Amino acid sequence: MRSLKFLSFFLLLASLPAVAQVGLYSEFSTTNIQAVGEPRMYGITFGVYKDKSFKRHLSFLSLGPDFRLSLQSGTVGSGIYSGGPAQSLIGFLLGPRLAFKLPVASRLHPYLEGLIGGGDSQIGELIPDGAPGNTNNINKNGGGTMMGQILGGLDWKLSSHVDWRAVEFNYGGIFASAGGIQDLGITTFSTGIVVRLPQH
């Protein structure tokens, strides 16, 4: 019942009169994988969103889809995990984006998103040489995978069509990878630039 109420709420918002705007963004990201021996990864994210800014009493809200491609990689450090394979994560994600306009700080645009998708993961807890049944450092999780993310961020308006994505925090998970050993949690911090196309 609760999920139906949320769906009805978003459908109601989508049916209201609105002005649409498309935004293109590029981010630099750093990601921490919650697994033993996993290095911190760095990479870039490209995305596009479409917001509908509502009129009248809901003029402080905008709602629309966000699609992004994330490319992350890292190098295994020293010790028993040294010499392991390169770690990487490629993700394609899509989901709703809810943005807010603050009347007291018109240049600040906070937003929330829930994304789901998939991609390729070559990450996970490494099995060191000498571990039972293993002769090489390998990834426990590797191959096609499903991903989910909940994120929030803050865009700072620099000009009529350009924003600085001051910060974005992302908490997510990697599920049902081809390795099938375990699900993994990830946290990501990002910053970047947003270009907003003219409204229509």
DRENDO-1510 file (C-alpha; in Angstrom, 1 decimal, always signed):
<recs>
REC; n; res; u; v; w
REC; 1; MET; +0.0; +0.0; +0.0 .
REC; 2; ARG; +2.8; +2.4; +0.9 .
REC; 3; SER; +4.5; +1.9; -2.4 .
REC; 4; LEU; +1.2; +2.6; -4.2 .
REC; 5; LYS; +0.9; +5.9; -2.3 .
REC; 6; PHE; +4.4; +7.0; -3.4 .
REC; 7; LEU; +3.7; +6.0; -7.0 .
REC; 8; SER; +0.4; +8.0; -6.9 .
REC; 9; PHE; +2.3; +11.0; -5.5 .
REC; 10; PHE; +4.8; +11.0; -8.3 .
REC; 11; LEU; +2.2; +10.5; -10.9 .
REC; 12; LEU; +0.2; +13.4; -9.5 .
REC; 13; LEU; +3.3; +15.6; -9.7 .
REC; 14; ALA; +4.0; +14.5; -13.3 .
REC; 15; SER; +0.5; +15.5; -14.3 .
REC; 16; LEU; +0.8; +19.1; -13.1 .
REC; 17; PRO; +1.6; +22.0; -15.4 .
REC; 18; ALA; +5.3; +22.3; -15.7 .
REC; 19; VAL; +8.3; +23.8; -17.6 .
REC; 20; ALA; +10.9; +21.2; -18.7 .
REC; 21; GLN; +14.7; +21.7; -18.8 .
REC; 22; VAL; +17.5; +19.3; -19.8 .
REC; 23; GLY; +20.8; +19.3; -17.9 .
REC; 24; LEU; +24.1; +17.7; -19.0 .
REC; 25; TYR; +26.8; +17.0; -16.4 .
REC; 26; SER; +30.2; +15.6; -15.9 .
REC; 27; GLU; +31.7; +14.6; -12.5 .
REC; 28; PHE; +35.0; +13.5; -11.0 .
REC; 29; SER; +34.3; +10.8; -8.4 .
REC; 30; THR; +36.1; +8.8; -5.7 .
REC; 31; THR; +34.6; +5.5; -4.5 .
REC; 32; ASN; +35.2; +3.3; -1.5 .
REC; 33; ILE; +34.3; -0.4; -1.7 .
REC; 34; GLN; +33.3; -2.1; +1.5 .
REC; 35; ALA; +35.6; -5.2; +1.0 .
REC; 36; VAL; +38.9; -6.3; +2.4 .
REC; 37; GLY; +41.9; -5.4; +0.2 .
REC; 38; GLU; +39.9; -3.3; -2.1 .
REC; 39; PRO; +41.6; +0.0; -3.2 .
REC; 40; ARG; +39.9; +3.3; -3.4 .
REC; 41; MET; +38.7; +3.9; -6.9 .
REC; 42; TYR; +38.6; +7.1; -9.0 .
REC; 43; GLY; +36.8; +7.9; -12.1 .
REC; 44; ILE; +34.4; +10.0; -14.1 .
REC; 45; THR; +30.6; +10.1; -14.4 .
REC; 46; PHE; +28.6; +11.5; -17.4 .
REC; 47; GLY; +24.9; +12.0; -17.2 .
REC; 48; VAL; +21.8; +13.8; -18.5 .
REC; 49; TYR; +18.6; +14.7; -16.6 .
REC; 50; LYS; +15.3; +16.3; -17.5 .
REC; 51; ASP; +13.5; +18.3; -14.9 .
REC; 52; LYS; +9.9; +19.6; -14.9 .
REC; 53; SER; +9.6; +22.7; -12.8 .
REC; 54; PHE; +6.1; +23.0; -11.4 .
REC; 55; LYS; +4.1; +26.1; -11.2 .
REC; 56; ARG; +1.9; +27.8; -8.6 .
REC; 57; HIS; +2.2; +26.2; -5.1 .
REC; 58; LEU; +4.9; +23.7; -6.1 .
REC; 59; SER; +7.2; +26.1; -7.9 .
REC; 60; PHE; +10.0; +25.1; -5.5 .
REC; 61; LEU; +10.0; +21.5; -6.9 .
REC; 62; SER; +11.2; +19.9; -10.1 .
REC; 63; LEU; +10.9; +16.2; -11.0 .
REC; 64; GLY; +12.3; +14.1; -13.8 .
REC; 65; PRO; +14.5; +11.2; -14.9 .
REC; 66; ASP; +18.3; +11.0; -14.6 .
REC; 67; PHE; +20.5; +8.7; -16.7 .
REC; 68; ARG; +24.2; +8.3; -16.0 .
REC; 69; LEU; +27.3; +6.3; -17.0 .
REC; 70; SER; +30.0; +5.9; -14.3 .
REC; 71; LEU; +33.5; +4.6; -15.0 .
REC; 72; GLN; +35.7; +3.8; -12.0 .
REC; 73; SER; +39.1; +2.1; -11.6 .
REC; 74; GLY; +41.7; +1.4; -8.9 .
REC; 75; THR; +45.1; -0.3; -8.4 .
REC; 76; VAL; +45.6; -2.9; -5.7 .
REC; 77; GLY; +48.1; -1.8; -3.0 .
REC; 78; SER; +50.9; -3.6; -1.3 .
REC; 79; GLY; +51.1; -6.6; +1.1 .
REC; 80; ILE; +49.4; -9.9; +0.5 .
REC; 81; TYR; +47.0; -8.3; -2.0 .
REC; 82; SER; +49.8; -6.9; -4.1 .
REC; 83; GLY; +49.8; -8.0; -7.7 .
REC; 84; GLY; +46.1; -8.6; -7.9 .
REC; 85; PRO; +44.1; -7.8; -11.0 .
REC; 86; ALA; +43.1; -4.2; -11.8 .
REC; 87; GLN; +39.8; -3.2; -10.1 .
REC; 88; SER; +37.1; -1.5; -12.1 .
REC; 89; LEU; +33.4; -0.7; -12.1 .
REC; 90; ILE; +31.3; +0.4; -15.0 .
REC; 91; GLY; +27.7; +1.3; -14.3 .
REC; 92; PHE; +24.6; +2.4; -16.3 .
REC; 93; LEU; +21.9; +3.8; -14.0 .
REC; 94; LEU; +18.5; +5.4; -14.4 .
REC; 95; GLY; +16.0; +6.7; -11.9 .
REC; 96; PRO; +13.9; +9.7; -10.7 .
REC; 97; ARG; +15.4; +13.0; -9.6 .
REC; 98; LEU; +13.7; +15.4; -7.2 .
REC; 99; ALA; +15.2; +18.9; -7.1 .
REC; 100; PHE; +14.5; +21.8; -4.8 .
REC; 101; LYS; +14.7; +25.6; -5.2 .
REC; 102; LEU; +15.5; +27.4; -2.0 .
REC; 103; PRO; +13.8; +30.8; -1.8 .
REC; 104; VAL; +16.3; +32.1; +0.8 .
REC; 105; ALA; +19.3; +30.9; -1.3 .
REC; 106; SER; +18.3; +31.0; -5.0 .
REC; 107; ARG; +21.7; +29.9; -6.3 .
REC; 108; LEU; +21.6; +26.6; -4.3 .
REC; 109; HIS; +19.8; +23.6; -5.8 .
REC; 110; PRO; +19.8; +20.5; -3.6 .
REC; 111; TYR; +18.5; +17.3; -5.1 .
REC; 112; LEU; +17.7; +13.6; -4.3 .
REC; 113; GLU; +17.7; +10.6; -6.5 .
REC; 114; GLY; +17.1; +6.9; -6.5 .
REC; 115; LEU; +18.8; +5.0; -9.3 .
REC; 116; ILE; +18.9; +1.4; -10.5 .
REC; 117; GLY; +20.8; -0.3; -13.3 .
REC; 118; GLY; +23.6; -2.6; -14.1 .
REC; 119; GLY; +27.1; -2.9; -15.6 .
REC; 120; ASP; +30.3; -4.7; -15.2 .
REC; 121; SER; +32.2; -5.1; -11.9 .
REC; 122; GLN; +35.8; -6.3; -11.5 .
REC; 123; ILE; +35.9; -5.6; -7.8 .
REC; 124; GLY; +35.4; -7.4; -4.5 .
REC; 125; GLU; +37.3; -9.0; -1.7 .
REC; 126; LEU; +40.6; -10.3; -3.1 .
REC; 127; ILE; +41.7; -13.9; -2.3 .
REC; 128; PRO; +45.5; -13.8; -1.7 .
REC; 129; ASP; +48.0; -16.3; -2.9 .
REC; 130; GLY; +48.1; -19.3; -0.6 .
REC; 131; ALA; +44.4; -19.2; +0.3 .
REC; 132; PRO; +42.8; -22.6; +0.3 .
REC; 133; GLY; +41.8; -23.7; -3.2 .
REC; 134; ASN; +43.4; -20.7; -4.8 .
REC; 135; THR; +46.8; -20.1; -6.5 .
REC; 136; ASN; +46.4; -16.5; -7.7 .
REC; 137; ASN; +45.1; -13.2; -6.5 .
REC; 138; ILE; +41.6; -13.0; -8.1 .
REC; 139; ASN; +38.4; -11.0; -7.8 .
REC; 140; LYS; +35.7; -12.7; -5.9 .
REC; 141; ASN; +33.1; -10.5; -7.7 .
REC; 142; GLY; +33.6; -10.1; -11.4 .
REC; 143; GLY; +31.4; -9.8; -14.5 .
REC; 144; GLY; +27.8; -8.5; -15.1 .
REC; 145; THR; +26.1; -7.1; -12.1 .
REC; 146; MET; +23.1; -5.2; -10.9 .
REC; 147; MET; +23.5; -1.9; -9.0 .
REC; 148; GLY; +21.3; +0.4; -6.9 .
REC; 149; GLN; +22.1; +3.8; -5.5 .
REC; 150; ILE; +20.5; +6.5; -3.3 .
REC; 151; LEU; +22.2; +9.9; -3.6 .
REC; 152; GLY; +21.9; +13.5; -2.7 .
REC; 153; GLY; +23.8; +16.5; -4.0 .
REC; 154; LEU; +24.0; +20.3; -4.1 .
REC; 155; ASP; +24.3; +22.4; -7.3 .
REC; 156; TRP; +25.5; +26.0; -7.1 .
REC; 157; LYS; +24.3; +28.3; -9.9 .
REC; 158; LEU; +27.3; +30.0; -11.6 .
REC; 159; SER; +25.4; +31.6; -14.5 .
REC; 160; SER; +22.1; +31.3; -16.3 .
REC; 161; HIS; +23.1; +27.9; -17.8 .
REC; 162; VAL; +26.0; +26.6; -15.8 .
REC; 163; ASP; +26.1; +25.1; -12.3 .
REC; 164; TRP; +29.0; +23.9; -10.2 .
REC; 165; ARG; +28.1; +20.5; -8.7 .
REC; 166; ALA; +29.6; +21.3; -5.3 .
REC; 167; VAL; +29.1; +17.9; -3.8 .
REC; 168; GLU; +27.2; +14.7; -4.4 .
REC; 169; PHE; +27.1; +11.8; -1.9 .
REC; 170; ASN; +26.1; +8.4; -3.1 .
REC; 171; TYR; +25.4; +5.2; -1.1 .
REC; 172; GLY; +24.7; +2.1; -3.1 .
REC; 173; GLY; +25.2; -1.6; -3.6 .
REC; 174; ILE; +26.5; -4.1; -6.1 .
REC; 175; PHE; +24.2; -7.1; -6.3 .
REC; 176; ALA; +24.1; -10.5; -8.0 .
REC; 177; SER; +27.4; -10.3; -9.7 .
REC; 178; ALA; +28.6; -13.1; -12.0 .
REC; 179; GLY; +31.0; -14.2; -9.2 .
REC; 180; GLY; +27.9; -14.8; -7.0 .
REC; 181; ILE; +30.0; -14.7; -3.8 .
REC; 182; GLN; +28.6; -11.6; -2.0 .
REC; 183; ASP; +26.9; -8.3; -2.3 .
REC; 184; LEU; +29.0; -5.2; -1.7 .
REC; 185; GLY; +28.3; -1.7; -0.4 .
REC; 186; ILE; +29.8; +1.3; -2.0 .
REC; 187; THR; +30.1; +5.0; -1.1 .
REC; 188; THR; +31.0; +7.7; -3.6 .
REC; 189; PHE; +31.8; +11.4; -3.3 .
REC; 190; SER; +31.7; +13.5; -6.5 .
REC; 191; THR; +32.0; +17.1; -7.8 .
REC; 192; GLY; +31.6; +18.5; -11.3 .
REC; 193; ILE; +30.0; +20.8; -13.7 .
REC; 194; VAL; +26.3; +21.0; -15.0 .
REC; 195; VAL; +25.3; +22.6; -18.2 .
REC; 196; ARG; +21.5; +23.4; -18.4 .
REC; 197; LEU; +20.0; +23.7; -21.8 .
REC; 198; PRO; +17.4; +26.4; -22.5 .
REC; 199; GLN; +13.9; +25.7; -21.0 .
REC; 200; HIS; +11.1; +24.6; -23.3 .
</recs>
